[in-house]
Amino acid sequence: MLLLFADDTKVYQKILEDSDEILLQRDLDSLMSWTKEWCLKFNVDKCKVMRVAHSGQHQYVLDGAKLQEVQHKRVLGVEVSSSLKPSLQCTKAAAKAMQVLEIIKRNLVMNDDEEDFRLLFSGYVRPHLEYCVQVWSPYLKKDIECLECKEGLQN
């Protein structure tokens, strides 16, 4: 299976048995043939393998280079882990929100104007906490607390 978005390409296959791993390698080989035919080039160093809920041993190859296996990958701004748990995304979103909040606190004179702070928080901090939340929707208590602790600083 193949998914394309702008300059981002994902090749994936549900792996139930060894023959599925061979099919996925064939898909990679076909993709490489297609790119050569159309004079396109993949940056093989950026190509990674992530196994979701599967621990296989097959070493995938693209254009003669073995692909590196990773446990998490950033996809369109969302951290996706092989466990599909949103913890890494929550941690990174909260850290980025705190970073922006610190910049606001350090560089702006607020004069105790709560409305100005609310506007800045809503426009610059909150988007980091809510970006694509429909995709990574935190459901673990620790992840929700991680986000709420950082978000709670608006009060």
C-alpha positions as a printed NumPy array, in Angstrom:
array([[  0.   ,   0.   ,   0.   ],
       [  1.155,   3.508,  -0.768],
       [  0.193,   6.871,   0.721],
       [  1.369,  10.16 ,  -0.775],
       [  1.124,  13.66 ,   0.659],
       [  3.113,  16.474,  -0.941],
       [  6.716,  15.201,  -0.831],
       [  5.984,  12.559,   1.822],
       [  5.569,   8.903,   0.818],
       [  4.536,   6.024,   3.077],
       [  4.672,   2.392,   1.98 ],
       [  3.004,  -0.031,   4.357],
       [  1.822,  -3.611,   4.553],
       [ -0.04 ,  -5.602,   7.173],
       [  2.402,  -8.36 ,   8.139],
       [  0.81 , -11.622,   9.213],
       [  3.34 , -14.073,   7.808],
       [  6.729, -14.174,   6.066],
       [  5.193, -13.838,   2.621],
       [  3.791, -10.419,   3.641],
       [  7.326,  -9.198,   4.363],
       [  8.349, -10.328,   0.875],
       [  5.374,  -8.439,  -0.617],
       [  6.426,  -5.282,   1.186],
       [  9.978,  -5.625,  -0.141],
       [  8.55 ,  -6.077,  -3.652],
       [  6.531,  -2.886,  -3.191],
       [  9.72 ,  -1.061,  -2.214],
       [ 11.51 ,  -2.483,  -5.255],
       [  8.633,  -1.437,  -7.529],
       [  8.648,   2.04 ,  -6.048],
       [ 12.38 ,   2.317,  -6.692],
       [ 11.924,   1.177, -10.312],
       [  9.166,   3.742, -10.804],
       [ 11.318,   6.567,  -9.419],
       [ 14.18 ,   5.658, -11.738],
       [ 11.84 ,   5.475, -14.734],
       [ 10.527,   8.962, -13.983],
       [ 13.955,  10.376, -13.038],
       [ 12.948,  11.035,  -9.437],
       [ 15.161,  10.334,  -6.497],
       [ 14.441,   9.279,  -2.933],
       [ 16.779,  10.358,  -0.182],
       [ 17.376,   6.819,   1.109],
       [ 18.958,   8.209,   4.3  ],
       [ 15.564,   9.672,   5.238],
       [ 13.718,   6.403,   4.565],
       [ 12.972,   4.442,   7.745],
       [ 11.169,   1.285,   8.818],
       [  8.762,   1.302,  11.764],
       [  7.066,  -1.881,  12.875],
       [  3.7  ,  -1.259,  14.507],
       [  2.623,  -4.007,  16.902],
       [  4.875,  -6.488,  15.09 ],
       [  8.391,  -7.664,  15.777],
       [  9.763,  -9.034,  12.521],
       [ 13.328,  -9.743,  11.559],
       [ 13.203,  -8.953,   7.834],
       [ 15.743,  -6.322,   6.784],
       [ 14.162,  -4.045,   4.182],
       [ 16.307,  -2.582,   1.409],
       [ 15.785,   0.426,  -0.84 ],
       [ 18.109,   1.037,  -3.786],
       [ 20.639,  -1.412,  -2.309],
       [ 20.758,   0.304,   1.096],
       [ 19.425,  -1.306,   4.263],
       [ 16.714,   0.82 ,   5.843],
       [ 17.13 ,   1.904,   9.45 ],
       [ 14.48 ,   0.704,  11.892],
       [ 13.008,   3.309,  14.256],
       [ 10.654,   3.19 ,  17.239],
       [  9.034,   6.548,  16.528],
       [  8.767,   8.958,  13.624],
       [  7.382,  12.44 ,  13.131],
       [  4.605,  12.315,  10.528],
       [  3.081,  15.619,   9.405],
       [  3.94 ,  17.192,  12.753],
       [  2.728,  14.332,  14.953],
       [  5.074,  11.943,  16.767],
       [  3.961,   8.385,  15.982],
       [  5.46 ,   5.537,  18.014],
       [  5.518,   1.844,  17.205],
       [  3.234,   1.252,  20.207],
       [  0.776,   3.883,  18.861],
       [  0.603,   5.436,  22.343],
       [  0.522,   9.25 ,  22.327],
       [  2.96 ,   9.762,  25.234],
       [  5.842,  11.081,  23.136],
       [  3.537,  13.504,  21.301],
       [  2.127,  14.745,  24.633],
       [  5.584,  15.278,  26.087],
       [  6.87 ,  17.128,  23.031],
       [  3.71 ,  19.24 ,  22.68 ],
       [  3.83 ,  20.239,  26.35 ],
       [  7.55 ,  21.059,  26.124],
       [  7.034,  23.224,  23.035],
       [  4.077,  24.991,  24.649],
       [  6.186,  25.708,  27.736],
       [  8.996,  27.042,  25.554],
       [  6.628,  29.479,  23.839],
       [  5.051,  30.433,  27.171],
       [  8.493,  31.227,  28.595],
       [  9.257,  33.442,  25.59 ],
       [  6.001,  35.312,  26.141],
       [  6.688,  35.732,  29.865],
       [ 10.305,  36.803,  29.281],
       [  9.744,  39.279,  26.456],
       [  6.414,  40.939,  27.109],
       [  5.442,  43.35 ,  29.817],
       [  2.016,  42.167,  30.817],
       [  1.067,  44.92 ,  33.308],
       [ -1.161,  42.34 ,  34.977],
       [ -3.529,  42.478,  32.   ],
       [ -5.2  ,  39.077,  32.074],
       [ -6.979,  39.607,  28.748],
       [ -3.695,  40.235,  26.891],
       [ -2.234,  37.078,  28.41 ],
       [ -5.311,  35.046,  27.427],
       [ -5.025,  36.28 ,  23.836],
       [ -1.33 ,  35.435,  23.644],
       [ -1.869,  32.07 ,  25.29 ],
       [ -4.745,  31.198,  22.94 ],
       [ -2.842,  32.297,  19.848],
       [  0.671,  31.039,  20.541],
       [  0.685,  28.386,  23.289],
       [ -2.558,  26.462,  22.946],
       [ -2.062,  25.505,  19.277],
       [  0.975,  23.446,  20.313],
       [ -1.175,  21.557,  22.812],
       [ -4.041,  20.968,  20.392],
       [ -2.358,  20.423,  16.997],
       [ -3.909,  17.327,  15.358],
       [ -5.275,  16.208,  18.721],
       [ -7.931,  14.22 ,  16.812],
       [ -5.129,  11.955,  15.584],
       [ -3.137,  11.443,  18.759],
       [ -5.971,  11.968,  21.263],
       [ -4.395,  11.353,  24.679],
       [ -6.201,   8.728,  26.713],
       [ -3.66 ,   7.764,  29.372],
       [ -3.984,   9.656,  32.647],
       [ -0.277,  10.551,  32.694],
       [ -0.509,  12.057,  29.191],
       [ -3.591,  14.103,  30.034],
       [ -1.929,  15.344,  33.226],
       [  1.209,  16.238,  31.27 ],
       [ -0.824,  18.48 ,  28.968],
       [ -3.111,  19.905,  31.649],
       [ -0.22 ,  20.783,  33.941],
       [  1.37 ,  22.861,  31.207],
       [ -1.935,  24.298,  30.056],
       [ -2.923,  25.077,  33.632],
       [ -0.274,  27.795,  33.732],
       [ -2.702,  30.139,  31.983],
       [ -4.544,  30.748,  35.288]])
